Amino acid sequence: MNLKKQLKLIEYLISSPDTFSICNGIMDYEYFDPSLQPTVKFILDFYEEHGGLPKPDVIEAETEVELT
């Protein structure tokens, strides 16, 4: 899957906590492009630690990847 599609997938996942919680059990940051792995790892770790999803501006501040 190309990088643009992977970014869209991440955006869809963080836009819906219900969808993210369903996918969380089967998702691994290593499935993504190496340039996006730190972003996905941050999201997964944040979800595990805080029980919710980070806002796009928090993700951008931590990983320098801009999501909408």
Secondary structure as a PSIPRED ss2 file (coil, helix, strand):
# PSIPRED VFORMAT (PSIPRED V4.0)

   1 M C   1.000  0.000  0.000
   2 N C   1.000  0.000  0.000
   3 L H   0.000  1.000  0.000
   4 K H   0.000  1.000  0.000
   5 K H   0.000  1.000  0.000
   6 Q H   0.000  1.000  0.000
   7 L H   0.000  1.000  0.000
   8 K H   0.000  1.000  0.000
   9 L H   0.000  1.000  0.000
  10 I H   0.000  1.000  0.000
  11 E H   0.000  1.000  0.000
  12 Y H   0.000  1.000  0.000
  13 L H   0.000  1.000  0.000
  14 I H   0.000  1.000  0.000
  15 S H   0.000  1.000  0.000
  16 S C   1.000  0.000  0.000
  17 P H   0.000  1.000  0.000
  18 D H   0.000  1.000  0.000
  19 T H   0.000  1.000  0.000
  20 F H   0.000  1.000  0.000
  21 S H   0.000  1.000  0.000
  22 I H   0.000  1.000  0.000
  23 C H   0.000  1.000  0.000
  24 N H   0.000  1.000  0.000
  25 G C   1.000  0.000  0.000
  26 I C   1.000  0.000  0.000
  27 M C   1.000  0.000  0.000
  28 D C   1.000  0.000  0.000
  29 Y H   0.000  1.000  0.000
  30 E H   0.000  1.000  0.000
  31 Y H   0.000  1.000  0.000
  32 F C   1.000  0.000  0.000
  33 D C   1.000  0.000  0.000
  34 P C   1.000  0.000  0.000
  35 S C   1.000  0.000  0.000
  36 L C   1.000  0.000  0.000
  37 Q H   0.000  1.000  0.000
  38 P H   0.000  1.000  0.000
  39 T H   0.000  1.000  0.000
  40 V H   0.000  1.000  0.000
  41 K H   0.000  1.000  0.000
  42 F H   0.000  1.000  0.000
  43 I H   0.000  1.000  0.000
  44 L H   0.000  1.000  0.000
  45 D H   0.000  1.000  0.000
  46 F H   0.000  1.000  0.000
  47 Y H   0.000  1.000  0.000
  48 E H   0.000  1.000  0.000
  49 E H   0.000  1.000  0.000
  50 H H   0.000  1.000  0.000
  51 G C   1.000  0.000  0.000
  52 G C   1.000  0.000  0.000
  53 L C   1.000  0.000  0.000
  54 P C   1.000  0.000  0.000
  55 K C   1.000  0.000  0.000
  56 P H   0.000  1.000  0.000
  57 D H   0.000  1.000  0.000
  58 V H   0.000  1.000  0.000
  59 I H   0.000  1.000  0.000
  60 E H   0.000  1.000  0.000
  61 A H   0.000  1.000  0.000
  62 E H   0.000  1.000  0.000
  63 T H   0.000  1.000  0.000
  64 E C   1.000  0.000  0.000
  65 V C   1.000  0.000  0.000
  66 E C   1.000  0.000  0.000
  67 L C   1.000  0.000  0.000
  68 T C   1.000  0.000  0.000
